[in-house]
Amino acid sequence: VWQNKRLRLNYRRGDEQWVKHLIDPYGLVAKTSVWYVVGGMHGGKIQVYRVSRIMDAQLTGSGFERPANFNLANYWQSWRDQFEAQQNRLTVKLRIAPSSGPLLALVFGEGIVQILQTAPTNAAGYTTISLTFDSSESACRQLLGLGTAVEVLAPPELRQQMLEQAKQVVQQYLNL
């Protein structure tokens, strides 16, 4: 990115298909601990790639010039707004255990601190918030990793999905 060197990527798309791309990497962006590279392609098209899906990246040796009018922050904001509007969204109601704020900030970013500070807290110190996820699979994967720091209150289908996943984890470790 800093040296304006073109990259050849072997990339796994969201639909699990493998593709090869030649890109001009304009910048790197982190969103809640997930890294993305924004890159220009032949013909002037700009594409966003999730870094964790890049299986191989090679410098080609050739350089490139960023478009003079390209602004990474503006492009990212516009792309993110468009992307999020297209996603299937799932609102999840959570009960947050006392003192779980730092862990949640690591997973969801510093913005969660403001949400926790303004959310209702019961006498035992538990806070109730709602978060939005791309899908129940994404919510389950992220929330299970938080252990007892969170409890899903709704939707009931996600509670059931998390229960089934937790049972599978327990079974895996009982079989040792």
N, C-alpha and C positions, 0 to 999 in steps of 0.2 A: 504494500500500500504506500509506504513512505517513499519508495524508490520508483514508483510508477512503472512497475514491471508487469507484463501480461502473464496470466496464469492459465494453465490447462487443468481443469477439474474433472475428477471422476466423482459424480454426485448421485446420491440416492434420493429421489423425489419422495414426496409424501405418500404417493401411491405405490411405493416400493420399487419403482422402475429405476434402473441405472442409466444415467445419461452422461455424456462427455460435453463439456462446454469450454470455450476459450473466452476468458473475461478480462476486462480491465478493472482491477479492484479499486474502486473509488474511496471506500472507507469501511471501517468496522463499527458495529453498533452492538451494545449489550442491552437486552431487555429482560429484566428479572433473572439475571444470571445466565441467560441464553444468548450466545453470540451469533451475529449475522454479518455477512459480508455483502456490501452493495456493489454491484459491478456492471459496467457497460459491456454490451455485446455488439457484434458486427451489425451494422444497420442503425445504430443509435439507441437500441432498446436497452433499458436499465432493468436489472433483475436483482432480487434479494435471495440469498442462499443461507440456509441455516448451517453454521460451521460444523456442528456435530454430524451432519449428513455428508460432509465432504470426506470421501474415503481416501482420496489421493489428490495432491496439488503439486504441480511442477511449474517452476519458472520456465518461460519459453526463451528468455534471453532478449526478447524485444520489448521496447518500452511503449508507452502510450501517453497521450496528453488528455487530461481531464477537460471536459467542456468548460469554458470560461464561466458560464452561467450556472454551473452545478453547485448546489448548496446541500451538503449531506443532511444537516439537521432538518431543513425544509422538506427534502425528499422523504426522509424517514418518517416524519410526522404524517405526511400525506399518504404514504404507502401503508403505514400501520393503521391509520383510520379506515382506509379502504379494506384492508385485510380483515380487520376486526368486524367490520360491518357485514362481511360475507360469511363469517363463521357461524356455525350453529352454536348458540350460547346456552349455557346451563348455569342458573343461579343456585348457589348452594348456601344454605343457612348453617352456620357453625357455632358451636360453643367452644370458646377458647379458654384453656386452663390459665390460672394466674401465672405470671412470670414467663409466659411463652412468647412475649413480644419479640425478644431478640432472635429466637429461632425462626419465627414467621418472617421477620425482616430479612434474614439470610435467604429464605426460600422465595419470598414474594417481592422483595425490594423494600426500600425505606418508606414508601408510600403507605404501607400497611400500618405503620406507627400512628399516623394521623387518624386512620380509620379506628384503630383500637382505642385511642384517647377519647374519641367522641361517641363511641358505642356504649350502650347500656351495660352496666356491670351489676351482678346480683350481690347479695350479702356475703356469699362465699368467695367473691373475687372473680367469678367466671364472667366473661364478656361474650355477648352474642353479636355476630356480624354476618353479613352476606357477601360472598365473593362470586365472581362470574368466571366460568371456565369454558374452554372450547368444546368440551364433550365430557360425558361421564367417565370415559376411560382416562382422560387427562386429569380430571379431578381426583379420581381414585388413586392414580399413580402418585400424584403430588401429595395428597393428604395422608395416604398410608405411611409415607416416609416421615411424617411428623409424629407418629406414634400416638401417645396419649395427650399430646399438647392440644389436639383438636378433637371434637366429636361432631360428626355430621348429624344435624337435626332434620334436615330436609334437603332434597327430596328422598322419600322412602326407598326408591329404587337404588339410589346411590348408597344408602346405608346398607342395603342388602348386598350390593356388589362389593362393598368394602368388607363386609362380614365374610363373604365367600373367599375373597382374596386372602384375608387374614387366616382363615381355616387352612387354605392351601399352604401358606407359609409355615404354620404350626405343624402341619402334616409332614412337610419337607424336613423339618428339623427333628421330628419324632422318629423318622425313619433312619437316622444316623446309626 
